[in-house]
């Protein structure tokens, strides 16, 4: 296998990090700031107007030097270059992972396994954007001649999370475009609740599925088709459906008109597909210009990732700080807290990106991974999270590293609210870092007029350990370009971590077993008379219990 990590060098780098942890671990971050007036500026990396601040992590220049040594031992540069050259880095599926080609506006060739895909990408994007434009400007009509007022994207995983997250994030850029809806769950409630109140004569469905075989998406697509046929007749299907897939043969069987079908390629992984025709729903939501700005933002991060030295490379730094926390300190989870309500779905998007990519236990060569891999990614927007789970972040027994995301300026929102939002974001990261000692807590209580005994009794409850690590990503405003940048930063972060762990981040075979078992169980759950013989006892008992409940 080309560009393999040097296991001995990786072990040595990890051992050095462990030893260094004993050295630096007892130092308070507040003291690191006190001893180093330049820390806030130096422990920051920039991509023009985007700032990545990691000064509140308990790291020093020595920590970083050890982390860069680990990166070298993992042969990071060779692996990054192989990825960017469009080589078949997805070793198990023997294909490239060249989503960068979809946002490459440099004019240079974009190679996928040696073939320049620039023209293919451009022409499919042009078709997709032209169609999106027709939906937006009303040129495209439903079967009864009415303008499309609502668009429902039917997809799941990467065929849902990307467009759904991004359409919400960029909702102020909608202009006169139609309202956007997203149905993903095979739970019929998702479709029923989405369609309640929609006029089907003014509704366009997009069936988004890379494989066009995904059970949930196919069930939802058939349900939507039946609704259209019932309301407008069989001939209306062609006017009310569009599709995005790599399997054009399967799409044709569904009855979508060929000029409403948009393709992409197997070298685009599902969780990286927002940059492909899967972005159709987003392009309809925000229009061609905004959609292209979104792609360009990601392309700028690709250039930064390829060219910036590791010391100033934001995705590399994000990845290494994650490794420091996951592999050296043992933190099992990582929170992403956008102080940006419109990024409400961003943590869910990152869950797929990070955990479907790096939630693995074997190396690229199939041996057990010697280290912990993907942490649990979770989060909710601030300030809401402050009134829910922040108690645990500040005083819980486990340390949870946090990424705070915040804009300098609001988009289509009250500026005074934004000042408050911004203050909250900084206050939380500062509180996590500073903490409060027992003595400080006691002094505070005394100052509030409590007697000595009461102050001593309550003080332990008011102690904050502090030194809880966080990074802050500060951007000018949440516009299409910035959103593209944020996603691409995390994509490359995930890739760098996969290099250190020596795993293939581009397959997802962990989702297969459950799918297989479901395929066997579905006939049993849909037939109340079906025999339960041969099923796992626990499964059979629950099906029997359901049958009793369903009958009562
Ligand atoms: O089950 C996981 C997965 O394969 C994801 O990787 C993918 O994004 C999702 O299912 C949807 O797949 P498709 O686009 O083929 O319907």
Boltz pocket constraint, residues with backbone or C-beta under 6 A from the ligand:
constraints:
  - pocket:
      binder: B
      contacts: [[A, 156], [A, 157], [A, 158], [A, 159], [A, 208], [A, 209], [A, 210], [A, 211], [A, 212], [A, 213], [A, 214], [A, 217], [A, 270], [A, 271], [A, 356], [A, 508], [A, 511]]
      max_distance: 6.0
